[in-house]
């Protein structure tokens, strides 16, 4: 089974599984295709984080995270959110495809080459695809500011207008870049013909990144961090990602008997919101472990989580003054007939990343460096070659040592919040993936459309729930039912007999596809 935010990407992965490929090969096909058909949330100029596990006991993470440029400009006290100076970290998504491909061949018997895995992506870039409602929305939303982004308007807003939903969108230059990767291998993105063009385009736009920065970009394979939750071993990527925030939330919730409540009730929502608040207090310390010590074991210790859980008032909300980080990404996952399972998030950080289209490559570059702090005393202070704090945290749950849950979501700071609702619905309330994804969700803190530190809650939670939460002291800002603000998540559940069920979020354009054995 595969799941992704776009039907064409899901079909690309499903086709690889039907052809006898494994889940990692399918994920590369999905990742390359989604980079074409969902350009507002991810692309070749971004990063990705992977969790991989199989029935043989292997479990690992691929951190495809780019680093800051070796030579940084003086930002004058603030790091730009858009434009060339925000394109200050290298992009590691393509190298993560390389790493996944090599792992597939070494451990899962993978034999499918890059040309076949990138074929759908190249075809959709060359021949075009219908613009999604999501792409059209974010084009219209950013239309005025995007007019000044280098190379952006010419590609994404021809004639100065946002492309309408359903109109055909072609990316000839991106097709050529993908074809070079297929022919010359993924490292060509960094030190081949394509890499030379990328480095020149970045320099011409005014980015601090150089050819040497590209050549130094490599995926790191690391052990996942984990936490036990009601019979599952939940895996998350380690720092500099916020994976430990998701695990911390679940470790706090483990001290409450959620099953006695009704899913989506005020009690359920209140406990999840309060667990998020307390877990986020530790999040300010997350940074590149190469630079700042990361006391992960302390943050996830049974004693610490028990003390936090004991401090939660079941009938009164804690005040919430924390800063919100915006950002967008895509989640996709795949599992194969042998139980090989992959959970991935791929991103250019903000919608449309830095806004910089690199030369004539068709590649839109990320603005992940905007996640750094300009305060030199901050644990996440910007520095040459450093990796920033990272919101991407795909998840994978093991049961009896075997993959059982694949999950993740778009949404930056909202990711752990959405995952808390998903995991409690899937595990505590035993809901099917589609039902768990459709349930009302919340988003705590500021957003691009609402600067108040309030609790955004989808209106289909119901008036009674809204009233009860308000009575408990939550500063509520109701949002529309099935709002894009609540994330675009995906889920695959694998039963102990190997049967898989899955779904993608009704808030987006996605689709899960199951493949019968032998199909």
Long-range contacts (C-beta under 8 A, 24 or more apart in sequence): 1-334, 1-335, 1-492, 1-500, 1-501, 1-502, 1-512, 1-513, 1-514, 1-515, 2-26, 2-30, 2-332, 2-333, 2-334, 2-502, 2-512, 2-513, 2-515, 3-332, 3-333, 3-334, 3-406, 3-490, 3-491, 3-492, 3-502, 3-503, 3-504, 3-510, 3-511, 3-512, 3-513, 4-30, 4-34, 4-330, 4-331, 4-332, 4-333, 4-490, 4-504, 4-510, 4-511, 5-34, 5-38, 5-41, 5-134, 5-330, 5-331, 5-332, 5-410, 5-488, 5-490, 5-504, 5-505, 5-508, 5-509, 5-510, 6-33, 6-34, 6-37, 6-38, 6-132, 6-509, 6-510, 6-511, 7-509, 7-510, 7-511, 8-33, 8-37, 8-120, 8-124, 8-129, 9-33, 9-34, 9-37, 9-38, 9-332, 10-332, 10-504, 10-510, 10-511, 10-512, 10-513, 11-120, 11-511, 11-513, 12-120, 12-121, 13-332, 13-334, 13-513, 14-513, 14-515, 15-120, 16-112, 16-116, 16-117, 17-334, 17-336, 17-337, 17-515, 18-515, 18-519, 19-112, 21-110, 21-112, 21-336, 22-104, 22-108, 22-109, 22-110, 22-336, 22-338, 22-340, 23-108, 23-334, 23-335, 23-336, 23-340, 23-341, 23-342, 24-52, 24-100, 24-101, 24-103, 24-104, 24-108, 24-110, 24-334, 24-340, 24-342, 25-101, 25-104, 25-110, 25-112, 25-117, 26-334, 26-336, 26-342, 27-100, 27-332, 27-333, 27-334, 27-342, 27-344, 28-97, 28-100, 28-101, 28-114, 28-117, 28-118, 29-117, 29-118, 29-120, 29-121, 30-332, 30-334, 30-344, 31-93, 31-96, 31-97, 31-332, 31-344, 31-346, 32-97, 32-117, 32-118, 32-120, 32-121, 32-178, 33-120, 33-121, 33-124, 34-330, 34-332, 34-346, 35-93, 35-121, 35-346, 36-121, 36-124, 36-125, 36-129, 36-171, 36-174, 36-178, 37-124, 37-129, 37-132, 38-132, 38-134, 38-135, 38-330, 38-509, 39-135, 39-156, 39-171, 39-352, 39-364, 40-134, 40-135, 40-138, 40-139, 40-328, 40-351, 40-352, 41-134, 41-328, 41-329, 41-330, 41-347, 41-348, 41-351, 41-410, 42-93, 42-329, 42-330, 42-346, 42-347, 42-348, 43-93, 43-348, 43-353, 43-363, 43-364, 43-366, 44-91, 44-93, 44-94, 44-174, 44-177, 44-178, 44-189, 44-363, 45-87, 45-91, 45-93, 45-348, 45-353, 45-358, 45-363, 45-364, 45-365, 45-366, 46-91, 46-93, 46-346, 46-347, 46-348, 46-349, 46-353, 46-365, 46-366, 46-368, 47-89, 47-91, 47-92, 47-93, 47-96, 47-346, 47-347, 47-366, 47-368, 47-390, 47-392, 48-92, 48-93, 48-96, 48-344, 48-345, 48-346, 48-347, 48-392, 49-237, 49-241, 49-344, 49-345, 49-390, 49-392, 49-393, 49-394, 50-96, 50-100, 50-342, 50-343, 50-344, 50-394, 51-224, 51-235, 51-236, 51-237, 51-342, 51-343, 51-344, 51-394, 51-395, 51-396, 52-100, 52-103, 52-340, 52-341, 52-342, 52-343, 52-396, 53-235, 53-340, 53-341, 53-396, 53-398, 53-403, 54-107, 54-108, 54-338, 54-339, 54-340, 54-341, 54-403, 55-338, 55-339, 55-340, 55-401, 55-402, 55-403, 57-401, 58-107, 59-223, 59-224, 59-235, 59-396, 59-398, 60-103, 60-221, 60-222, 60-223, 60-224, 61-221, 61-222, 61-223, 61-224, 61-235, 61-237, 61-238, 62-96, 62-99, 62-100, 62-103, 62-219, 62-220, 62-221, 63-219, 63-220, 63-221, 63-222, 63-237, 63-241, 64-92, 64-93, 64-95, 64-96, 64-99, 64-219, 65-92, 65-220, 65-240, 65-387, 65-390, 66-90, 66-91, 66-92, 66-217, 66-366, 66-368, 66-387, 67-213, 67-216, 67-217, 67-385, 67-386, 67-387, 68-369, 68-372, 68-382, 68-383, 68-384, 68-385, 68-386, 68-387, 68-388, 69-207, 69-208, 69-209, 69-210, 69-213, 69-384, 69-385, 70-210, 70-212, 70-213, 70-216, 70-384, 70-385, 71-208, 71-210, 71-384, 72-208, 72-382, 72-383, 72-384, 73-208, 75-374, 75-382, 77-374, 78-374, 79-369, 79-370, 79-372, 79-374, 79-382, 80-370, 81-350, 81-367, 81-370, 82-145, 82-149, 82-350, 82-354, 82-355, 82-367, 83-148, 83-149, 83-150, 83-206, 83-354, 83-355, 83-356, 84-150, 84-202, 84-205, 84-206, 84-207, 84-354, 84-356, 85-206, 85-207, 85-208, 86-354, 86-355, 86-356, 86-367, 86-369, 86-370, 87-202, 87-205, 87-207, 87-209, 87-353, 87-354, 87-356, 87-365, 87-366, 87-367, 87-369, 88-207, 88-208, 88-209, 88-369, 88-382, 89-209, 89-366, 89-368, 89-369, 89-387, 89-388, 90-209, 90-213, 90-214, 90-216, 90-217, 91-217, 91-365, 91-366, 92-217, 92-218, 92-219, 93-346, 94-181, 94-186, 94-189, 94-190, 95-186, 95-187, 95-189, 95-190, 95-217, 95-218, 95-219, 96-219, 97-186, 98-185, 98-186, 98-187, 98-219, 99-219, 99-221, 100-342, 101-186, 103-221, 108-338, 108-340, 114-181, 114-182, 114-185, 114-186, 115-182, 115-183, 118-178, 118-181, 118-182, 119-182, 121-178, 122-175, 122-178, 122-179, 122-182, 125-170, 125-171, 125-172, 125-174, 125-175, 125-178, 125-362, 126-170, 126-171, 126-172, 126-175, 127-170, 128-168, 128-169, 128-170, 129-168, 129-169, 130-165, 130-166, 130-167, 130-168, 130-169, 131-163, 131-164, 131-165, 131-166, 131-167, 131-168, 131-169, 132-165, 132-509, 133-165, 133-509, 134-484, 134-508, 134-509, 135-163, 135-165, 135-169, 136-162, 136-163, 136-164, 136-165, 137-484, 138-351, 138-352, 139-163, 141-351, 142-351, 142-352, 145-355, 146-352, 146-355, 149-352, 149-354, 149-355, 149-356, 149-357, 150-205, 150-206, 150-355, 150-356, 150-357, 151-205, 151-356, 151-357, 151-358, 151-359, 152-352, 152-355, 152-356, 152-357, 152-364, 154-357, 155-357, 155-362, 156-352, 171-362, 172-362, 173-360, 173-361, 173-362, 174-361, 174-362, 174-363, 175-362, 176-361, 176-362, 177-361, 177-362, 177-363, 189-214, 190-214, 190-215, 190-217, 191-215, 194-361, 197-358, 197-359, 197-360, 197-361, 198-358, 198-359, 198-361, 198-363, 200-359, 201-358, 201-359, 201-360, 201-361, 201-363, 202-356, 202-358, 202-359, 202-365, 204-359, 205-356, 205-358, 205-359, 207-354, 207-356, 207-365, 216-385, 224-396, 225-296, 225-300, 227-251, 227-300, 228-254, 229-253, 229-254, 229-397, 229-423, 229-427, 230-254, 230-427, 230-428, 231-399, 232-397, 232-398, 232-399, 232-404, 232-405, 232-427, 233-397, 233-398, 233-399, 233-401, 234-395, 234-396, 234-397, 234-405, 234-423, 235-395, 235-396, 235-397, 235-398, 236-393, 236-395, 237-392, 237-393, 237-394, 238-289, 238-294, 238-296, 239-286, 239-287, 239-288, 239-289, 239-294, 239-296, 240-286, 240-287, 240-288, 240-289, 240-387, 240-388, 240-389, 240-390, 241-286, 241-390, 241-391, 241-392, 241-393, 242-283, 242-286, 242-389, 242-390, 242-391, 242-393, 242-415, 242-416, 243-393, 243-395, 244-282, 244-286, 244-296, 244-299, 244-300, 245-279, 245-280, 245-282, 245-283, 245-286, 245-393, 245-416, 246-393, 246-395, 246-415, 246-416, 246-419, 246-420, 247-300, 248-278, 248-279, 248-282, 248-299, 248-300, 248-305, 249-275, 249-276, 249-279, 249-416, 249-419, 249-420, 250-275, 250-420, 250-423, 251-300, 251-302, 251-305, 252-278, 252-279, 252-305, 252-308, 252-309, 252-312, 253-309, 253-420, 253-424, 254-305, 254-309, 255-305, 255-306, 255-309, 255-310, 256-309, 258-424, 258-428, 258-429, 259-428, 259-429, 263-424, 263-425, 263-428, 263-429, 263-431, 263-439, 264-439, 264-440, 264-461, 264-462, 264-465, 265-465, 266-464, 266-465, 266-468, 266-469, 266-472, 267-314, 268-424, 269-442, 269-457, 269-461, 269-465, 269-469, 270-314, 270-315, 270-317, 270-469, 270-472, 270-474, 271-312, 271-314, 272-417, 272-420, 272-421, 272-424, 272-442, 273-317, 273-442, 273-444, 273-455, 273-474, 274-312, 274-313, 274-317, 274-318, 275-309, 275-312, 275-420, 276-416, 276-417, 276-420, 276-444, 277-318, 277-320, 277-322, 277-444, 278-308, 278-311, 278-312, 278-318, 279-308, 279-416, 280-322, 280-416, 284-379, 285-379, 286-379, 286-380, 286-389, 287-379, 287-380, 287-389, 288-380, 288-386, 288-387, 288-388, 290-386, 290-387, 291-383, 291-386, 292-379, 292-380, 315-472, 316-472, 316-473, 317-455, 317-469, 317-472, 317-473, 317-474, 320-444, 320-445, 320-453, 320-455, 320-475, 321-453, 322-445, 322-453, 323-445, 323-446, 324-413, 324-444, 324-445, 324-446, 324-447, 324-453, 325-371, 325-391, 325-412, 325-413, 326-350, 326-412, 326-413, 326-447, 326-448, 327-371, 327-391, 327-411, 327-412, 327-413, 328-410, 328-411, 328-412, 329-391, 329-392, 329-410, 329-411, 329-412, 330-410, 330-488, 331-394, 331-407, 331-408, 331-409, 331-410, 331-488, 331-489, 331-490, 332-490, 333-394, 333-406, 333-407, 333-408, 333-490, 333-492, 333-502, 334-492, 335-403, 335-406, 335-492, 335-494, 335-500, 337-498, 337-517, 339-402, 339-403, 339-494, 339-498, 340-403, 341-396, 341-403, 341-406, 341-492, 341-494, 342-406, 343-394, 343-395, 343-396, 343-406, 343-407, 343-408, 344-394, 344-408, 345-392, 345-393, 345-394, 345-408, 347-391, 347-392, 391-415, 393-419, 395-419, 395-423, 397-423, 397-427, 399-496, 400-496, 402-494, 402-496, 403-494, 404-493, 404-494, 404-495, 404-496, 405-491, 405-492, 405-493, 405-494, 406-490, 406-491, 406-492, 406-494, 406-502, 407-489, 407-490, 407-491, 407-492, 408-489, 408-490, 409-487, 409-488, 409-489, 409-490, 409-505, 410-487, 410-488, 410-489, 410-508, 411-443, 411-486, 411-487, 411-488, 413-444, 413-445, 414-443, 414-485, 414-486, 414-487, 415-487, 417-441, 417-442, 417-443, 417-444, 417-487, 418-486, 418-487, 418-489, 419-489, 422-489, 422-491, 426-491, 426-493, 432-493, 432-501, 432-503, 433-491, 433-492, 433-493, 433-501, 433-502, 433-503, 433-512, 434-503, 436-491, 437-489, 437-490, 437-491, 437-503, 437-504, 437-505, 437-506, 438-482, 438-506, 440-481, 441-486, 441-487, 442-486, 443-479, 443-485, 443-486, 443-487, 447-485, 449-485, 450-477, 452-477, 456-483, 456-485, 456-486, 458-482, 458-483, 458-486, 482-506, 482-507, 483-507, 484-508
